[in-house]
Amino acid sequence: MTEFTRFGDPQRFSIAVRWVRDSEPRERRPADHGWSMGDLRIDVAGRNITQSLQGNQPKAHVGWYLSPLLEWLADNWIPLLHEEDFSWSEKSSAPALVACRRALDRWIGESDETGRATYAAAQAWYRRHALRAAAEGGLFPDLFVRRFIDDIELSWSPAPPLFAPDSFTFIADPGTARLPVADVAGPLWEALTWAVGTAPAEEDADRAAVARLAAKVAALHDTAAAEMATAYVPADLLASVRAALAKIGAAAHRLLDDVRLANVPAVSTFSPAVAMFGGVTPNLSGEDVDTISCLLASRMDVAEAPALADLVRPRAAVPLGLPHQDGYDFAADLLEDLDEPGEAEYIDIRGVVRRLGIEVRETRLVTDTIRGVALAGEGFGPTILVNTSSIYNAAEQGRRFTLAHELCHVLFDRGRARRVAVASGPWVAPGIEKRANAFAAYLLMPGTLLRRLLPGQQRIERDDIVNAAATLRVSESALTEHIYNLDLIGEWDRERLRAAFRG
């Protein structure tokens, strides 16, 4: 038996493959892929996710026909590595495996038109991102792959495939990892090209199948970065952005320069424009496209203030853990770094962003679904846009929260390109938005001030909330939810206070 050919680093991501002689006569094997019997091993972050048991026999790899996997990989290459958004409304920050399976379970029984359409969309997303979709009867691991900003998210479980042999099971613990695009795309591409060059085709039909696969691989190799970006931003919207930037001038085209991996058809870093418009409604008006494009262009090549740069560097590429707790922790660290609140009664968030050299623009967009925009990092002057048409920004309390929310993006959400360009709204990754919300809540309502303003041992009453919220310059409802999240009140007291403000 031949040795495995391994591509990649098992401590990050690797795929190992080899062809295996099939003892069955060719006429008794599947017509389409019977030529492709082989073994497969996949490692993610040092964990072998193809490790399995059949009876008492452990194996580090699985053996099955590899052609369906190779065809699936070639057919879905661009969305697999460049599509981030789910095709259904997803409010959790769960990894793709959990979110997709939950969506399929939820919508499979719906009989109305919307339910059927949502289920069909979820199924289509599954087919693009679940390795097992290559062949539901194949012995492939339960692995999902999708884009996550400038990373690739991998999530897996030990769930056995359909029609698995009796007593067969995968034994790797469930997990998730986020890795640089090159760490995943490179090994997958090398495995594809290796397969095309070494395929053990036996008959004319087999050789024709290999030739079709080779043609797909060759076409992928020549795919432009701009075409790959349409998996992240809808093509119509991206065309509008290109037109808007063309009106601004030649220099603005730098905003569309995606970074393509050398010799691998994958974008490692999306351009600032693609990153920004990947998080907005696909129905964004032409006027708003122009406004946001002008913002991007106007802040190009503006230096970042040293005060802000000093805060960003130690926190570069902070991983996304528990969004709520991360947000609180990041805000507490920032307050300590800034020596806030000191003797002040409230956090002057406008003073904080001014001190850090962040430009604030209050602009009325046509859409009310964008709360704010954050722009900062390599090649851009730090900027926060507050959308005055958003219901969240109708009052100064809401605008203060938006400034704090966007400050979190400026400080903590710079990707591997060391920049951030994000429009906060329902299309941004939920985990990132939840973290920014928690950050904003703690920044504006830190424990230090809460201990000064609220009774320590006595029951917190409606008037306590009213007075403290007025001092902190936040809403009563925001303060009530925040002290509940900090375990300063229990569920019963939260409902009591909610009722007091409803009445």
One Martini backbone bead per residue (centre of mass of N, CA, C, O) as a GRO file, in nm:
protein
  503
    1MET     BB    1   0.097   0.035   0.022
    2THR     BB    2   0.077   0.353   0.001
    3GLU     BB    3   0.156   0.653   0.095
    4PHE     BB    4   0.086   0.935   0.221
    5THR     BB    5  -0.026   1.255   0.111
    6ARG     BB    6   0.063   1.563   0.251
    7PHE     BB    7  -0.125   1.867   0.328
    8GLY     BB    8   0.006   2.057   0.549
    9ASP     BB    9  -0.068   2.133   0.898
   10PRO     BB   10  -0.182   1.955   1.168
   11GLN     BB   11  -0.182   2.213   1.368
   12ARG     BB   12  -0.394   2.326   1.162
   13PHE     BB   13  -0.407   2.211   0.839
   14SER     BB   14  -0.484   1.883   0.696
   15ILE     BB   15  -0.441   1.666   0.402
   16ALA     BB   16  -0.463   1.311   0.348
   17VAL     BB   17  -0.371   1.100   0.063
   18ARG     BB   18  -0.474   0.790  -0.114
   19TRP     BB   19  -0.451   0.532  -0.317
   20VAL     BB   20  -0.658   0.231  -0.365
   21ARG     BB   21  -0.697  -0.088  -0.413
   22ASP     BB   22  -0.964  -0.254  -0.563
   23SER     BB   23  -1.108  -0.573  -0.526
   24GLU     BB   24  -1.318  -0.497  -0.710
   25PRO     BB   25  -1.455  -0.514  -0.988
   26ARG     BB   26  -1.534  -0.267  -1.203
   27GLU     BB   27  -1.836  -0.366  -1.266
   28ARG     BB   28  -1.905  -0.347  -0.934
   29ARG     BB   29  -1.875  -0.056  -0.945
   30PRO     BB   30  -1.922   0.257  -0.964
   31ALA     BB   31  -1.947   0.427  -1.253
   32ASP     BB   32  -1.847   0.723  -1.171
   33HIS     BB   33  -1.627   0.637  -0.899
   34GLY     BB   34  -1.477   0.344  -0.902
   35TRP     BB   35  -1.167   0.453  -0.950
   36SER     BB   36  -1.141   0.622  -0.636
   37MET     BB   37  -1.008   0.463  -0.427
   38GLY     BB   38  -0.945   0.576  -0.081
   39ASP     BB   39  -0.768   0.775   0.155
   40LEU     BB   40  -0.853   0.978   0.455
   41ARG     BB   41  -0.707   1.273   0.619
   42ILE     BB   42  -0.799   1.504   0.891
   43ASP     BB   43  -0.653   1.802   1.031
   44VAL     BB   44  -0.733   2.010   1.327
   45ALA     BB   45  -0.555   2.154   1.555
   46GLY     BB   46  -0.431   1.851   1.621
   47ARG     BB   47  -0.697   1.704   1.511
   48ASN     BB   48  -0.842   1.397   1.428
   49ILE     BB   49  -1.147   1.381   1.235
   50THR     BB   50  -1.104   1.068   1.108
   51GLN     BB   51  -1.125   0.921   1.353
   52SER     BB   52  -1.203   0.568   1.410
   53LEU     BB   53  -1.461   0.314   1.466
   54GLN     BB   54  -1.480  -0.055   1.418
   55GLY     BB   55  -1.554  -0.160   1.681
   56ASN     BB   56  -1.215  -0.221   1.794
   57GLN     BB   57  -1.110  -0.058   1.536
   58PRO     BB   58  -0.875   0.169   1.487
   59LYS     BB   59  -0.863   0.479   1.287
   60ALA     BB   60  -0.703   0.758   1.114
   61HIS     BB   61  -0.892   0.682   0.872
   62VAL     BB   62  -1.068   0.685   0.562
   63GLY     BB   63  -1.250   0.469   0.330
   64TRP     BB   64  -1.314   0.578  -0.012
   65TYR     BB   65  -1.448   0.750  -0.251
   66LEU     BB   66  -1.296   1.052  -0.388
   67SER     BB   67  -1.449   1.185  -0.624
   68PRO     BB   68  -1.688   1.333  -0.483
   69LEU     BB   69  -1.505   1.522  -0.321
   70LEU     BB   70  -1.356   1.656  -0.558
   71GLU     BB   71  -1.604   1.762  -0.705
   72TRP     BB   72  -1.717   1.931  -0.475
   73LEU     BB   73  -1.472   2.113  -0.439
   74ALA     BB   74  -1.479   2.235  -0.727
   75ASP     BB   75  -1.783   2.333  -0.733
   76ASN     BB   76  -1.745   2.493  -0.423
   77TRP     BB   77  -1.494   2.671  -0.384
   78ILE     BB   78  -1.587   2.968  -0.364
   79PRO     BB   79  -1.802   2.953  -0.133
   80LEU     BB   80  -1.638   2.793   0.076
   81LEU     BB   81  -1.405   3.049   0.093
   82HIS     BB   82  -1.625   3.327   0.066
   83GLU     BB   83  -1.879   3.246   0.229
   84GLU     BB   84  -2.057   3.369   0.519
   85ASP     BB   85  -2.345   3.388   0.490
   86PHE     BB   86  -2.642   3.300   0.562
   87SER     BB   87  -2.973   3.200   0.422
   88TRP     BB   88  -3.058   3.286   0.711
   89SER     BB   89  -3.171   3.385   1.009
   90GLU     BB   90  -2.894   3.453   1.242
   91LYS     BB   91  -2.849   3.522   1.598
   92SER     BB   92  -2.618   3.353   1.644
   93SER     BB   93  -2.263   3.240   1.721
   94ALA     BB   94  -2.261   2.986   1.583
   95PRO     BB   95  -2.141   2.753   1.417
   96ALA     BB   96  -2.218   2.615   1.123
   97LEU     BB   97  -2.304   2.334   1.212
   98VAL     BB   98  -2.516   2.429   1.418
   99ALA     BB   99  -2.680   2.636   1.252
  100CYS     BB  100  -2.761   2.449   1.014
  101ARG     BB  101  -2.897   2.217   1.165
  102ARG     BB  102  -3.105   2.395   1.307
  103ALA     BB  103  -3.240   2.503   1.051
  104LEU     BB  104  -3.328   2.233   0.931
  105ASP     BB  105  -3.500   2.143   1.174
  106ARG     BB  106  -3.693   2.388   1.178
  107TRP     BB  107  -3.790   2.389   0.849
  108ILE     BB  108  -3.884   2.100   0.753
  109GLY     BB  109  -4.202   2.128   0.867
  110GLU     BB  110  -4.277   2.350   0.680
  111SER     BB  111  -4.569   2.456   0.465
  112ASP     BB  112  -4.509   2.723   0.392
  113GLU     BB  113  -4.357   2.924   0.172
  114THR     BB  114  -4.137   3.038   0.357
  115GLY     BB  115  -4.044   2.771   0.483
  116ARG     BB  116  -3.964   2.628   0.220
  117ALA     BB  117  -3.758   2.842   0.126
  118THR     BB  118  -3.572   2.826   0.372
  119TYR     BB  119  -3.503   2.527   0.350
  120ALA     BB  120  -3.382   2.540   0.067
  121ALA     BB  121  -3.157   2.741   0.142
  122ALA     BB  122  -3.026   2.564   0.361
  123GLN     BB  123  -2.961   2.326   0.179
  124ALA     BB  124  -2.778   2.480  -0.017
  125TRP     BB  125  -2.572   2.562   0.195
  126TYR     BB  126  -2.496   2.280   0.279
  127ARG     BB  127  -2.389   2.189  -0.005
  128ARG     BB  128  -2.147   2.412   0.006
  129HIS     BB  129  -2.024   2.338   0.331
  130ALA     BB  130  -2.058   2.023   0.346
  131LEU     BB  131  -1.868   1.753   0.309
  132ARG     BB  132  -2.105   1.536   0.309
  133ALA     BB  133  -2.244   1.642   0.040
  134ALA     BB  134  -2.075   1.477  -0.163
  135ALA     BB  135  -2.175   1.200   0.008
  136GLU     BB  136  -2.402   1.066   0.217
  137GLY     BB  137  -2.271   0.759   0.198
  138GLY     BB  138  -2.007   0.854   0.286
  139LEU     BB  139  -1.691   0.839   0.472
  140PHE     BB  140  -1.739   1.137   0.601
  141PRO     BB  141  -1.695   1.399   0.778
  142ASP     BB  142  -1.845   1.640   1.001
  143LEU     BB  143  -1.777   1.911   0.794
  144PHE     BB  144  -1.741   2.267   0.809
  145VAL     BB  145  -1.707   2.540   0.564
  146ARG     BB  146  -1.616   2.893   0.615
  147ARG     BB  147  -1.629   3.214   0.613
  148PHE     BB  148  -1.446   3.465   0.843
  149ILE     BB  149  -1.366   3.711   0.700
  150ASP     BB  150  -1.011   3.640   0.717
  151ASP     BB  151  -1.123   3.351   0.761
  152ILE     BB  152  -1.153   3.003   0.843
  153GLU     BB  153  -1.423   2.803   0.929
  154LEU     BB  154  -1.421   2.513   1.143
  155SER     BB  155  -1.665   2.244   1.185
  156TRP     BB  156  -1.728   1.957   1.411
  157SER     BB  157  -1.833   1.607   1.430
  158PRO     BB  158  -1.904   1.253   1.522
  159ALA     BB  159  -2.113   1.204   1.328
  160PRO     BB  160  -2.251   0.973   1.147
  161PRO     BB  161  -2.315   0.853   0.858
  162LEU     BB  162  -2.502   0.754   0.633
  163PHE     BB  163  -2.487   0.415   0.601
  164ALA     BB  164  -2.314   0.308   0.803
  165PRO     BB  165  -2.155   0.082   0.939
  166ASP     BB  166  -2.158  -0.121   1.173
  167SER     BB  167  -1.997   0.033   1.447
  168PHE     BB  168  -1.952   0.308   1.323
  169THR     BB  169  -1.723   0.578   1.436
  170PHE     BB  170  -1.651   0.880   1.535
  171ILE     BB  171  -1.407   1.028   1.793
  172ALA     BB  172  -1.406   1.317   1.772
  173ASP     BB  173  -1.444   1.597   1.909
  174PRO     BB  174  -1.602   1.862   1.911
  175GLY     BB  175  -1.540   2.159   1.693
  176THR     BB  176  -1.347   2.471   1.646
  177ALA     BB  177  -1.195   2.683   1.383
  178ARG     BB  178  -0.966   2.962   1.306
  179LEU     BB  179  -0.808   3.034   0.994
  180PRO     BB  180  -0.615   3.105   0.765
  181VAL     BB  181  -0.668   3.080   0.440
  182ALA     BB  182  -0.395   2.944   0.356
  183ASP     BB  183  -0.417   2.693   0.557
  184VAL     BB  184  -0.662   2.574   0.376
  185ALA     BB  185  -0.647   2.632   0.069
  186GLY     BB  186  -0.374   2.512   0.003
  187PRO     BB  187  -0.417   2.207   0.069
  188LEU     BB  188  -0.670   2.169  -0.107
  189TRP     BB  189  -0.536   2.243  -0.377
  190GLU     BB  190  -0.312   2.031  -0.371
  191ALA     BB  191  -0.504   1.788  -0.365
  192LEU     BB  192  -0.643   1.840  -0.633
  193THR     BB  193  -0.389   1.841  -0.819
  194TRP     BB  194  -0.292   1.563  -0.738
  195ALA     BB  195  -0.538   1.401  -0.834
  196VAL     BB  196  -0.519   1.477  -1.134
  197GLY     BB  197  -0.211   1.362  -1.166
  198THR     BB  198  -0.287   1.047  -1.018
  199ALA     BB  199  -0.520   0.916  -1.138
  200PRO     BB  200  -0.653   0.566  -1.157
  201ALA     BB  201  -0.751   0.529  -1.441
  202GLU     BB  202  -0.895   0.254  -1.645
  203GLU     BB  203  -1.108   0.391  -1.828
  204ASP     BB  204  -1.255   0.598  -2.041
  205ALA     BB  205  -1.466   0.706  -1.837
  206ASP     BB  206  -1.258   0.775  -1.621
  207ARG     BB  207  -1.085   0.970  -1.791
  208ALA     BB  208  -1.318   1.166  -1.839
  209ALA     BB  209  -1.363   1.242  -1.543
  210VAL     BB  210  -1.080   1.356  -1.498
  211ALA     BB  211  -1.098   1.573  -1.719
  212ARG     BB  212  -1.329   1.731  -1.590
  213LEU     BB  213  -1.179   1.798  -1.332
  214ALA     BB  214  -0.940   1.943  -1.465
  215ALA     BB  215  -1.111   2.171  -1.590
  216LYS     BB  216  -1.210   2.290  -1.324
  217VAL     BB  217  -0.932   2.352  -1.205
  218ALA     BB  218  -0.837   2.539  -1.433
  219ALA     BB  219  -1.064   2.749  -1.402
  220LEU     BB  220  -1.000   2.827  -1.110
  221HIS     BB  221  -0.709   2.929  -1.149
  222ASP     BB  222  -0.836   3.181  -1.340
  223THR     BB  223  -0.976   3.323  -1.118
  224ALA     BB  224  -1.081   3.613  -1.016
  225ALA     BB  225  -1.109   3.800  -0.737
  226ALA     BB  226  -1.374   3.948  -0.814
  227GLU     BB  227  -1.542   3.686  -0.841
  228MET     BB  228  -1.504   3.580  -0.551
  229ALA     BB  229  -1.639   3.834  -0.407
  230THR     BB  230  -1.944   3.749  -0.486
  231ALA     BB  231  -1.968   3.558  -0.227
  232TYR     BB  232  -1.974   3.821  -0.025
  233VAL     BB  233  -2.094   4.007  -0.255
  234PRO     BB  234  -2.325   4.099  -0.439
  235ALA     BB  235  -2.300   4.168  -0.767
  236ASP     BB  236  -2.483   4.421  -0.784
  237LEU     BB  237  -2.354   4.576  -0.550
  238LEU     BB  238  -2.062   4.570  -0.657
  239ALA     BB  239  -2.126   4.733  -0.911
  240SER     BB  240  -2.213   4.990  -0.761
  241VAL     BB  241  -1.944   5.038  -0.622
  242ARG     BB  242  -1.772   5.068  -0.874
  243ALA     BB  243  -1.926   5.312  -0.983
  244ALA     BB  244  -1.880   5.500  -0.740
  245LEU     BB  245  -1.564   5.493  -0.752
  246ALA     BB  246  -1.534   5.598  -1.043
  247LYS     BB  247  -1.644   5.889  -0.973
  248ILE     BB  248  -1.411   5.970  -0.776
  249GLY     BB  249  -1.156   5.794  -0.888
  250ALA     BB  250  -0.868   5.621  -0.940
  251ALA     BB  251  -0.773   5.584  -0.639
  252ALA     BB  252  -1.036   5.426  -0.542
  253HIS     BB  253  -0.957   5.139  -0.662
  254ARG     BB  254  -0.799   5.041  -0.408
  255LEU     BB  255  -1.070   4.950  -0.258
  256LEU     BB  256  -1.068   4.674  -0.470
  257ASP     BB  257  -0.808   4.524  -0.352
  258ASP     BB  258  -0.764   4.210  -0.355
  259VAL     BB  259  -0.607   3.933  -0.190
  260ARG     BB  260  -0.428   3.693  -0.356
  261LEU     BB  261  -0.315   3.398  -0.371
  262ALA     BB  262  -0.046   3.224  -0.452
  263ASN     BB  263  -0.148   2.969  -0.666
  264VAL     BB  264  -0.440   3.031  -0.533
  265PRO     BB  265  -0.798   3.037  -0.556
  266ALA     BB  266  -0.783   3.290  -0.320
  267VAL     BB  267  -0.892   3.516  -0.078
  268SER     BB  268  -0.731   3.649   0.197
  269THR     BB  269  -0.814   3.965   0.142
  270PHE     BB  270  -1.038   4.191   0.153
  271SER     BB  271  -1.137   4.465   0.054
  272PRO     BB  272  -1.267   4.743   0.189
  273ALA     BB  273  -1.529   4.738   0.020
  274VAL     BB  274  -1.607   4.442   0.060
  275ALA     BB  275  -1.609   4.444   0.368
  276MET     BB  276  -1.827   4.659   0.398
  277PHE     BB  277  -2.058   4.541   0.189
  278GLY     BB  278  -2.085   4.252   0.332
  279GLY     BB  279  -2.266   4.409   0.587
  280VAL     BB  280  -2.520   4.463   0.402
  281THR     BB  281  -2.779   4.526   0.235
  282PRO     BB  282  -2.854   4.429  -0.092
  283ASN     BB  283  -3.071   4.695  -0.103
  284LEU     BB  284  -2.896   4.926  -0.132
  285SER     BB  285  -2.879   5.233  -0.211
  286GLY     BB  286  -2.720   5.443  -0.422
  287GLU     BB  287  -2.680   5.672  -0.217
  288ASP     BB  288  -2.540   5.494   0.001
  289VAL     BB  289  -2.310   5.394  -0.169
  290ASP     BB  290  -2.190   5.675  -0.214
  291THR     BB  291  -2.146   5.758   0.081
  292ILE     BB  292  -1.959   5.520   0.168
  293SER     BB  293  -1.751   5.553  -0.056
  294CYS     BB  294  -1.667   5.842   0.023
  295LEU     BB  295  -1.567   5.770   0.299
  296LEU     BB  296  -1.342   5.583   0.218
  297ALA     BB  297  -1.187   5.785   0.032
  298SER     BB  298  -1.150   6.025   0.247
  299ARG     BB  299  -0.973   5.811   0.455
  300MET     BB  300  -0.735   5.782   0.294
  301ASP     BB  301  -0.417   5.817   0.410
  302VAL     BB  302  -0.472   5.835   0.723
  303ALA     BB  303  -0.352   5.880   1.019
  304GLU     BB  304  -0.290   5.741   1.325
  305ALA     BB  305  -0.310   5.788   1.642
  306PRO     BB  306  -0.106   5.700   1.897
  307ALA     BB  307  -0.326   5.651   2.114
  308LEU     BB  308  -0.465   5.427   1.943
  309ALA     BB  309  -0.230   5.241   1.858
  310ASP     BB  310  -0.154   5.155   2.153
  311LEU     BB  311  -0.432   4.998   2.195
  312VAL     BB  312  -0.426   4.795   1.951
  313ARG     BB  313  -0.169   4.615   1.944
  314PRO     BB  314  -0.220   4.418   2.197
  315ARG     BB  315  -0.518   4.330   2.040
  316ALA     BB  316  -0.447   4.177   1.807
  317ALA     BB  317  -0.639   3.919   1.712
  318VAL     BB  318  -0.873   3.867   1.888
  319PRO     BB  319  -1.052   3.622   1.986
  320LEU     BB  320  -1.364   3.463   1.965
  321GLY     BB  321  -1.552   3.400   2.224
  322LEU     BB  322  -1.744   3.521   2.458
  323PRO     BB  323  -1.904   3.791   2.373
  324HIS     BB  324  -2.004   3.911   2.641
  325GLN     BB  325  -1.743   3.882   2.809
  326ASP     BB  326  -1.549   4.018   2.617
  327GLY     BB  327  -1.680   4.296   2.620
  328TYR     BB  328  -1.637   4.351   2.919
  329ASP     BB  329  -1.329   4.310   2.930
  330PHE     BB  330  -1.248   4.524   2.719
  331ALA     BB  331  -1.373   4.766   2.867
  332ALA     BB  332  -1.216   4.742   3.132
  333ASP     BB  333  -0.936   4.775   3.004
  334LEU     BB  334  -0.982   5.053   2.877
  335LEU     BB  335  -1.048   5.210   3.133
  336GLU     BB  336  -0.771   5.161   3.258
  337ASP     BB  337  -0.598   5.290   3.032
  338LEU     BB  338  -0.771   5.577   3.060
  339ASP     BB  339  -0.856   5.642   3.353
  340GLU     BB  340  -1.155   5.535   3.387
  341PRO     BB  341  -1.361   5.774   3.544
  342GLY     BB  342  -1.277   5.854   3.808
  343GLU     BB  343  -1.467   6.140   3.917
  344ALA     BB  344  -1.672   6.088   3.727
  345GLU     BB  345  -2.023   6.028   3.650
  346TYR     BB  346  -1.941   5.978   3.347
  347ILE     BB  347  -1.901   5.875   3.015
  348ASP     BB  348  -1.721   6.054   2.770
  349ILE     BB  349  -1.739   5.937   2.460
  350ARG     BB  350  -1.665   6.181   2.289
  351GLY     BB  351  -1.398   6.232   2.436
  352VAL     BB  352  -1.266   5.961   2.377
  353VAL     BB  353  -1.264   5.969   2.063
  354ARG     BB  354  -1.111   6.237   2.049
  355ARG     BB  355  -0.855   6.143   2.205
  356LEU     BB  356  -0.810   5.907   1.968
  357GLY     BB  357  -0.868   6.042   1.677
  358ILE     BB  358  -1.176   6.013   1.606
  359GLU     BB  359  -1.394   6.049   1.358
  360VAL     BB  360  -1.717   6.210   1.352
  361ARG     BB  361  -2.019   6.118   1.171
  362GLU     BB  362  -2.333   6.267   1.101
  363THR     BB  363  -2.555   6.065   0.903
  364ARG     BB  364  -2.807   6.038   0.654
  365LEU     BB  365  -2.952   5.758   0.563
  366VAL     BB  366  -3.181   5.581   0.398
  367THR     BB  367  -3.120   5.364   0.574
  368ASP     BB  368  -3.216   5.203   0.903
  369THR     BB  369  -3.018   4.934   0.936
  370ILE     BB  370  -2.786   5.126   0.994
  371ARG     BB  371  -2.621   5.242   1.271
  372GLY     BB  372  -2.308   5.208   1.188
  373VAL     BB  373  -1.961   5.306   1.119
  374ALA     BB  374  -1.639   5.141   1.083
  375LEU     BB  375  -1.303   5.295   1.043
  376ALA     BB  376  -0.977   5.132   1.028
  377GLY     BB  377  -0.634   5.133   0.983
  378GLU     BB  378  -0.468   5.037   0.727
  379GLY     BB  379  -0.502   5.335   0.532
  380PHE     BB  380  -0.688   5.468   0.773
  381GLY     BB  381  -0.890   5.684   0.918
  382PRO     BB  382  -1.049   5.708   1.201
  383THR     BB  383  -1.406   5.614   1.189
  384ILE     BB  384  -1.742   5.739   1.271
  385LEU     BB  385  -2.069   5.653   1.175
  386VAL     BB  386  -2.385   5.814   1.229
  387ASN     BB  387  -2.711   5.708   1.180
  388THR     BB  388  -2.990   5.923   1.193
  389SER     BB  389  -3.217   5.707   1.081
  390SER     BB  390  -3.186   5.545   1.320
  391ILE     BB  391  -3.361   5.449   1.595
  392TYR     BB  392  -3.107   5.435   1.787
  393ASN     BB  393  -3.038   5.766   1.703
  394ALA     BB  394  -3.267   5.967   1.808
  395ALA     BB  395  -3.093   5.986   2.065
  396GLU     BB  396  -2.822   6.049   2.261
  397GLN     BB  397  -2.812   5.775   2.396
  398GLY     BB  398  -2.787   5.613   2.130
  399ARG     BB  399  -2.533   5.757   2.018
  400ARG     BB  400  -2.347   5.672   2.245
  401PHE     BB  401  -2.373   5.370   2.195
  402THR     BB  402  -2.269   5.372   1.905
  403LEU     BB  403  -1.987   5.479   1.966
  404ALA     BB  404  -1.908   5.241   2.150
  405HIS     BB  405  -1.957   5.015   1.948
  406GLU     BB  406  -1.757   5.119   1.725
  407LEU     BB  407  -1.506   5.120   1.904
  408CYS     BB  408  -1.482   4.818   1.918
  409HIS     BB  409  -1.421   4.776   1.621
  410VAL     BB  410  -1.167   4.955   1.607
  411LEU     BB  411  -1.004   4.782   1.829
  412PHE     BB  412  -1.108   4.446   1.778
  413ASP     BB  413  -1.188   4.411   1.437
  414ARG     BB  414  -0.921   4.348   1.312
  415GLY     BB  415  -0.783   4.191   1.079
  416ARG     BB  416  -0.520   4.059   0.899
  417ALA     BB  417  -0.507   4.363   0.765
  418ARG     BB  418  -0.532   4.576   1.000
  419ARG     BB  419  -0.851   4.625   0.960
  420VAL     BB  420  -1.166   4.816   0.952
  421ALA     BB  421  -1.493   4.750   0.775
  422VAL     BB  422  -1.807   4.838   0.921
  423ALA     BB  423  -2.164   4.773   0.917
  424SER     BB  424  -2.401   4.805   1.149
  425GLY     BB  425  -2.612   4.511   1.155
  426PRO     BB  426  -2.798   4.225   1.061
  427TRP     BB  427  -2.534   4.121   0.868
  428VAL     BB  428  -2.359   4.083   1.094
  429ALA     BB  429  -2.192   3.903   1.293
  430PRO     BB  430  -2.332   3.824   1.589
  431GLY     BB  431  -2.083   3.803   1.776
  432ILE     BB  432  -1.968   4.084   1.714
  433GLU     BB  433  -2.220   4.247   1.801
  434LYS     BB  434  -2.243   4.141   2.091
  435ARG     BB  435  -1.970   4.241   2.182
  436ALA     BB  436  -2.020   4.544   2.122
  437ASN     BB  437  -2.262   4.573   2.312
  438ALA     BB  438  -2.118   4.492   2.574
  439PHE     BB  439  -1.902   4.705   2.560
  440ALA     BB  440  -2.089   4.952   2.565
  441ALA     BB  441  -2.229   4.895   2.832
  442TYR     BB  442  -1.970   4.896   3.013
  443LEU     BB  443  -1.850   5.167   2.932
  444LEU     BB  444  -2.116   5.337   3.027
  445MET     BB  445  -2.159   5.100   3.280
  446PRO     BB  446  -1.962   5.073   3.511
  447GLY     BB  447  -1.903   4.936   3.812
  448THR     BB  448  -1.800   5.188   3.956
  449LEU     BB  449  -2.064   5.358   3.906
  450LEU     BB  450  -2.278   5.162   4.014
  451ARG     BB  451  -2.174   5.164   4.311
  452ARG     BB  452  -2.238   5.471   4.350
  453LEU     BB  453  -2.560   5.477   4.242
  454LEU     BB  454  -2.634   5.209   4.386
  455PRO     BB  455  -2.762   5.010   4.600
  456GLY     BB  456  -2.616   4.759   4.773
  457GLN     BB  457  -2.832   4.599   4.988
  458GLN     BB  458  -3.071   4.705   4.856
  459ARG     BB  459  -3.340   4.746   4.686
  460ILE     BB  460  -3.407   4.812   4.358
  461GLU     BB  461  -3.560   5.089   4.230
  462ARG     BB  462  -3.698   5.292   4.009
  463ASP     BB  463  -3.556   5.557   4.105
  464ASP     BB  464  -3.270   5.446   4.086
  465ILE     BB  465  -3.272   5.412   3.781
  466VAL     BB  466  -3.344   5.696   3.694
  467ASN     BB  467  -3.101   5.843   3.828
  468ALA     BB  468  -2.869   5.675   3.708
  469ALA     BB  469  -2.937   5.713   3.407
  470ALA     BB  470  -2.910   6.022   3.405
  471THR     BB  471  -2.612   6.027   3.488
  472LEU     BB  472  -2.507   5.819   3.256
  473ARG     BB  473  -2.671   5.859   2.986
  474VAL     BB  474  -2.906   5.644   2.986
  475SER     BB  475  -3.131   5.408   2.973
  476GLU     BB  476  -3.340   5.233   3.171
  477SER     BB  477  -3.339   4.967   3.010
  478ALA     BB  478  -3.032   4.935   2.982
  479LEU     BB  479  -2.972   4.928   3.286
  480THR     BB  480  -3.146   4.690   3.365
  481GLU     BB  481  -3.007   4.477   3.181
  482HIS     BB  482  -2.718   4.518   3.285
  483ILE     BB  483  -2.758   4.440   3.590
  484TYR     BB  484  -2.849   4.159   3.518
  485ASN     BB  485  -2.590   4.064   3.362
  486LEU     BB  486  -2.420   4.132   3.644
  487ASP     BB  487  -2.589   4.017   3.894
  488LEU     BB  488  -2.747   4.256   4.064
  489ILE     BB  489  -2.999   4.106   3.957
  490GLY     BB  490  -3.274   3.929   3.916
  491GLU     BB  491  -3.537   3.815   3.740
  492TRP     BB  492  -3.760   3.932   3.915
  493ASP     BB  493  -3.649   4.227   3.926
  494ARG     BB  494  -3.652   4.278   3.628
  495GLU     BB  495  -3.959   4.244   3.588
  496ARG     BB  496  -4.038   4.464   3.789
  497LEU     BB  497  -3.894   4.699   3.635
  498ARG     BB  498  -4.026   4.668   3.366
  499ALA     BB  499  -4.315   4.718   3.470
  500ALA     BB  500  -4.262   5.005   3.583
  501PHE     BB  501  -4.201   5.126   3.290
  502ARG     BB  502  -4.463   5.044   3.150
  503GLY     BB  503  -4.655   5.203   3.362
   0.00000   0.00000   0.00000
